Amino acid sequence: MENLVFTSFQLAQILKNRRKELKMSQKEVGSRVGILPKTISALENFPERCSVESLLKYLSALELELISRTRNEADKTEGW
């Protein structure tokens, strides 16, 4: 599945939903990649306050990837 993210709130929801989809606790996910449950909680609630390194580790634990691409005209009307 692919999700476009325009806000930190959207990112937080995607992260939390994916973890729940995998039926994993914050502790379980964190232990996969060596980050604390409080960091997982912060990523799910205030991702704008977390480091890029923590975000990338968390994405890896959730088997997600970050893709950067040029926006097309349709994307510009959706959230920008």
Secondary structure as UniProt FT lines:
FT   HELIX           8..21
FT   TURN            22..23
FT   HELIX           26..33
FT   HELIX           37..45
FT   HELIX           47..49
FT   HELIX           52..61
FT   TURN            62..63
FT   HELIX           73..79
//
